[in-house]
Structures are given as C-alpha cells and as structure tokens.
Amino acid sequence: MMIAAENISFNYGSGGTVFDRFSFGVARGEILAVIGPSGGGKTTLLYLLAGLRMPSHGRIRINGKPLLRPRPGNGLVLQDHGLLPWATVRDNVALGHKIRRFYGPDGRHSPVDFTCDTSLLEEKIAYWLSRLDIDDLADKYPAQLSRGQRQRTAIARTMTLDPDVLLMDEPFSALDAPTSENLQALVSSLTRESDLTTVIVTHQIPEAVRMGDHILVVRRGVNRHAHVMANPACGETFRQAPGAFNHQCERIKALLENLP
C-alpha cells in the first residue's frame, strides 16, 4: 500500500472523537474518493494524511515510512485554491519551487534530491501551464481568472513539484457542473499518467463514482470501521455503461443513509 492508516484515532477534545482505531489503505496509483456528510471527518482525514495533524493513536505510513510531519512528496490542493493575489499565474505556479530553493534539499521542506536548476524549472512550468490549458493566462492575476482557471493554476503549482501523493479537499465544489466534470476527467488522467496515488474528498456522489477506484464512506460521529467500496464504474466505464454508474450512485447513497 502506498498509504496505510493503521488503527488511527483522533479527537478534538470537547469537540468529540472523529476516528477511533480506524484503518484503511490506498494502493499505489489508485484514486480513493472520500465521501460523507458535513462533520464526518473528511477534511480531518485529509489533514492527517497530509501530516498537518497527527493521530492520537496508531500511525499513518506513506510509501512504507511513518508520517511524522508534512512530507515533500505530498501535494495538497484546497477548495479555495490558495493562490497569492498579487502574483501572476506563472509566479503562483513557481511558488513551491521558490520555497524549496530557499530551504534547499533538507528532506523536510524539499526532497533530498532537489536541485535548483532554473532552466529545468522553466521547462516544468511551461509544460504544466500548457498541460492544464492555462499557458495563455500566464501573465494574468487570480482576480482576472474564473474559478476553474484558478483551480487549474493550483493544480499546475502542485504538479510542478512532482508529488507521488495528491490530496484534494473538495476541489470542484464551487464550480459549475460542466467545468467540474471537465476538471474531474483531467485530474483522473493526470493521476493515471503520473502514477499518482490520489485521495479526493467530496460531498458529491456522482463525483466520487466518476473518480474513485475505491470509495471510502465516513459518517457523522465516531468512525470506527472503514466502509470501502470497490468502484468499477469509475473513469470511462460509466460513459459506456450509464446504468452501472447510476446503480453505483444508488449504492453509495444507501450506504450513506444507513451507516451503523
């Protein structure tokens, strides 16, 4: 397993326990969609996988190593994009590399094999601007972009850092349906092309079924058992078999309504 959560527990003190001896895994190159109601711990789980929060019990392993802090190989894409409003698209995409150049290859903020090759960086930025279809926006500022273009910029910034794990927190929730579906297909393609291991948090059942090789359903209250469903309807399969896609959506809906 690329990601292994082993008997993890987490609570917010007076806010209550979210996970209690909770275990699940994500295989290398797989997309795991995490779905559940508000207050079900979806974002908390993502922050635990990102190393931004630590479990009170148990451990998380990524690529076989215990996760003790945020790791350079994790890419995190948030719903609000996290772009610097005073920086152009090109400068926002380059931001992660500028931070890595500041710290150097310390193994904490940057990979130990990180190099400050300016020409290589320019090539990467140009590639991802083109791959995300925002190369014509490189000199514009976030305020001049649509939501979808801002999200593409955030994804490009993450991908230039060559992550092996991609963590996404409801990245498409504020987008119109056509833009959202287009970006879902794009992220799925990028995951397959780059052999990324991806965890995406969503509250939309169709989005989970379109993207997830497996779907993890969480509940409001204490999560003790990982309810994971295989999802053969993901990707292009659902376009060829809409009946199977709709059936899978109904299964997820029923599980959400009837979790013990």
C-alpha positions as CSV (number, residue, x, y, z in Angstrom):
1,M,0.0,0.0,0.0
2,M,1.2,3.5,-0.8
3,I,-0.9,4.9,2.0
4,A,-1.7,2.9,5.1
5,A,-3.7,4.3,8.1
6,E,-3.2,1.8,10.9
7,N,-5.6,2.0,13.8
8,I,-5.6,5.7,13.9
9,S,-7.6,7.7,16.5
10,F,-8.2,11.5,16.5
11,N,-10.4,13.8,18.6
12,Y,-10.9,17.5,19.0
13,G,-11.2,17.4,22.8
14,S,-14.5,18.8,23.7
15,G,-15.4,18.6,20.0
16,G,-15.5,14.8,20.3
17,T,-13.8,11.8,18.7
18,V,-13.8,11.6,14.9
19,F,-11.8,8.4,14.4
20,D,-11.3,5.5,16.8
21,R,-8.9,2.7,15.8
22,F,-9.7,3.4,12.1
23,S,-7.7,1.6,9.4
24,F,-7.7,1.7,5.6
25,G,-5.2,1.7,2.7
26,V,-4.7,3.1,-0.7
27,A,-2.7,1.3,-3.4
28,R,-0.1,3.0,-5.4
29,G,-1.6,4.7,-8.5
30,E,-5.1,4.4,-7.1
31,I,-7.7,7.2,-6.6
32,L,-9.6,6.9,-3.3
33,A,-12.7,9.1,-3.1
34,V,-13.8,10.0,0.4
35,I,-17.5,11.0,0.8
36,G,-19.7,11.7,3.8
37,P,-21.8,14.3,5.5
38,S,-20.5,17.6,6.8
39,G,-18.9,16.9,10.2
40,G,-18.0,13.4,9.2
41,G,-14.2,14.0,9.4
42,K,-13.4,14.1,5.6
43,T,-11.2,17.1,5.8
44,T,-9.7,16.0,9.1
45,L,-8.7,12.7,7.5
46,L,-7.1,14.6,4.6
47,Y,-5.1,16.8,7.0
48,L,-4.0,13.6,8.9
49,L,-2.7,12.2,5.6
50,A,-1.0,15.5,4.8
51,G,0.8,15.4,8.1
52,L,-0.8,18.7,9.2
53,R,-2.5,16.9,12.1
54,M,-1.2,13.9,14.0
55,P,-3.3,10.9,15.2
56,S,-3.5,10.5,19.0
57,H,-3.2,6.7,18.5
58,G,-1.9,4.5,15.7
59,R,0.1,5.6,12.7
60,I,0.0,6.5,9.1
61,R,2.6,5.2,6.7
62,I,3.2,6.6,3.2
63,N,5.4,4.6,0.9
64,G,6.3,2.4,3.8
65,K,7.6,5.2,6.1
66,P,5.8,6.6,9.2
67,L,4.3,10.0,8.6
68,L,5.7,12.3,11.3
69,R,5.3,15.7,9.6
70,P,4.3,17.1,6.3
71,R,6.4,15.4,3.6
72,P,7.7,16.9,0.4
73,G,6.2,14.2,-1.8
74,N,2.6,15.1,-0.7
75,G,0.7,17.6,-3.0
76,L,-2.2,19.3,-1.4
77,V,-4.9,21.1,-3.4
78,L,-7.5,23.0,-1.4
79,Q,-11.0,24.2,-2.3
80,D,-10.0,27.9,-2.0
81,H,-7.0,27.4,-4.4
82,G,-4.5,29.2,-2.1
83,L,-3.2,31.5,-4.8
84,L,-1.3,34.7,-4.0
85,P,-3.5,37.5,-5.3
86,W,-0.5,39.8,-6.1
87,A,1.3,37.1,-8.1
88,T,0.7,36.1,-11.7
89,V,-0.3,32.7,-12.8
90,R,3.3,31.9,-13.7
91,D,4.6,33.1,-10.4
92,N,1.9,31.2,-8.5
93,V,2.9,28.0,-10.3
94,A,6.6,28.6,-9.5
95,L,5.9,29.3,-5.8
96,G,6.6,25.8,-4.5
97,H,9.9,25.7,-6.2
98,K,10.9,29.1,-4.8
99,I,10.1,27.8,-1.3
100,R,12.2,24.6,-1.9
101,R,15.1,26.7,-3.2
102,F,15.0,28.7,0.0
103,Y,15.3,25.6,2.2
104,G,17.5,23.5,-0.1
105,P,17.4,19.7,-0.2
106,D,16.8,19.2,3.5
107,G,14.4,16.2,3.2
108,R,11.8,18.1,5.2
109,H,10.7,21.1,3.1
110,S,12.3,19.7,-0.1
111,P,13.3,16.3,-1.3
112,V,16.9,15.3,-0.6
113,D,17.4,15.1,-4.4
114,F,16.0,18.5,-5.1
115,T,18.1,20.6,-7.5
116,C,17.8,24.3,-8.1
117,D,18.1,24.1,-11.9
118,T,16.4,27.2,-13.2
119,S,16.2,26.0,-16.8
120,L,14.5,22.7,-15.7
121,L,12.1,24.7,-13.6
122,E,11.1,26.9,-16.5
123,E,10.5,23.8,-18.6
124,K,8.3,22.3,-15.9
125,I,6.3,25.4,-15.6
126,A,5.8,25.7,-19.3
127,Y,4.8,22.1,-19.6
128,W,2.2,22.3,-16.8
129,L,0.8,25.6,-17.9
130,S,0.3,24.0,-21.4
131,R,-1.0,20.7,-20.0
132,L,-3.5,22.5,-17.8
133,D,-4.5,24.7,-20.8
134,I,-3.7,28.0,-19.0
135,D,-0.5,28.9,-20.8
136,D,-2.3,31.9,-22.4
137,L,-3.1,33.2,-18.9
138,A,0.5,33.0,-17.5
139,D,0.7,36.8,-17.0
140,K,-2.7,37.3,-15.5
141,Y,-3.6,37.6,-11.8
142,P,-6.0,35.4,-9.9
143,A,-8.7,38.1,-9.8
144,Q,-8.7,38.1,-13.6
145,L,-9.4,34.3,-13.7
146,S,-12.5,32.2,-13.5
147,R,-12.8,29.7,-10.6
148,G,-12.0,26.9,-12.9
149,Q,-8.9,28.7,-14.2
150,R,-7.8,29.4,-10.6
151,Q,-8.2,25.7,-9.8
152,R,-6.1,24.7,-12.8
153,T,-3.4,27.1,-11.6
154,A,-3.5,25.5,-8.2
155,I,-3.2,22.0,-9.7
156,A,-0.3,23.1,-12.0
157,R,1.5,24.6,-9.0
158,T,1.2,21.2,-7.2
159,M,2.2,19.1,-10.2
160,T,5.4,21.0,-10.9
161,L,6.6,19.7,-7.6
162,D,6.4,16.1,-8.8
163,P,4.3,14.7,-6.0
164,D,3.8,10.9,-5.5
165,V,0.7,11.5,-3.4
166,L,-2.0,14.0,-4.3
167,L,-4.5,15.1,-1.7
168,M,-7.5,17.2,-2.8
169,D,-10.1,18.8,-0.5
170,E,-13.4,19.3,-2.4
171,P,-11.5,21.0,-5.2
172,F,-14.5,21.2,-7.6
173,S,-17.4,22.1,-5.2
174,A,-17.6,25.7,-6.2
175,L,-17.5,25.1,-9.9
176,D,-20.4,24.9,-12.4
177,A,-21.2,21.3,-13.5
178,P,-19.5,21.3,-16.9
179,T,-16.3,22.9,-15.5
180,S,-16.3,20.5,-12.6
181,E,-16.7,17.4,-14.8
182,N,-14.0,18.6,-17.1
183,L,-11.5,19.0,-14.2
184,Q,-12.5,15.7,-12.7
185,A,-11.6,14.0,-16.0
186,L,-8.4,16.0,-16.2
187,V,-7.3,15.0,-12.6
188,S,-8.1,11.4,-13.3
189,S,-6.0,11.5,-16.5
190,L,-3.1,13.2,-14.6
191,T,-3.3,10.5,-11.9
192,R,-3.0,7.7,-14.4
193,E,-0.3,9.4,-16.4
194,S,1.9,10.2,-13.4
195,D,1.2,7.1,-11.4
196,L,0.0,9.3,-8.6
197,T,-1.8,8.0,-5.5
198,T,-4.7,10.3,-5.0
199,V,-7.2,10.9,-2.2
200,I,-10.0,13.3,-3.1
201,V,-12.6,14.5,-0.6
202,T,-16.0,15.2,-2.0
203,H,-19.7,15.6,-0.9
204,Q,-21.0,14.8,-4.4
205,I,-21.9,11.1,-5.0
206,P,-21.5,11.4,-8.8
207,E,-18.1,12.9,-8.4
208,A,-17.0,10.1,-6.1
209,V,-18.3,7.5,-8.6
210,R,-16.7,9.1,-11.6
211,M,-13.2,9.4,-10.0
212,G,-12.7,6.8,-7.3
213,D,-11.2,3.4,-7.9
214,H,-12.5,2.8,-4.4
215,I,-14.9,4.9,-2.3
216,L,-14.5,5.4,1.4
217,V,-17.7,6.4,3.1
218,V,-17.5,8.2,6.5
219,R,-20.2,9.1,8.9
220,R,-21.0,12.0,11.3
221,G,-19.9,11.0,14.8
222,V,-17.2,8.4,15.6
223,N,-15.8,6.4,12.7
224,R,-14.5,3.0,13.8
225,H,-14.8,0.9,10.7
226,A,-13.7,1.8,7.2
227,H,-16.6,1.3,4.8
228,V,-14.7,1.0,1.5
229,M,-16.5,0.1,-1.8
230,A,-14.8,-1.1,-5.0
231,N,-15.9,1.1,-7.8
232,P,-15.7,-0.5,-11.3
233,A,-17.9,2.3,-12.7
234,C,-15.2,4.9,-12.4
235,G,-13.4,6.6,-15.4
236,E,-14.6,5.9,-18.9
237,T,-16.5,2.9,-17.9
238,F,-19.5,4.9,-16.7
239,R,-19.8,6.6,-20.1
240,Q,-20.2,3.2,-21.7
241,A,-22.5,1.8,-19.1
242,P,-24.6,4.6,-17.6
243,G,-26.9,2.0,-15.9
244,A,-23.9,0.7,-13.9
245,F,-23.0,4.2,-13.0
246,N,-26.5,5.1,-11.7
247,H,-26.6,1.8,-9.8
248,Q,-23.4,2.6,-8.1
249,C,-24.6,6.0,-7.1
250,E,-27.7,4.5,-5.6
251,R,-25.5,2.0,-3.6
252,I,-23.4,4.9,-2.2
253,K,-26.5,6.9,-1.3
254,A,-28.0,3.9,0.5
255,L,-24.7,3.3,2.4
256,L,-24.6,7.0,3.4
257,E,-28.2,6.8,4.7
258,N,-27.7,3.5,6.6
259,L,-24.2,3.5,8.1
260,P,-24.3,1.9,11.5
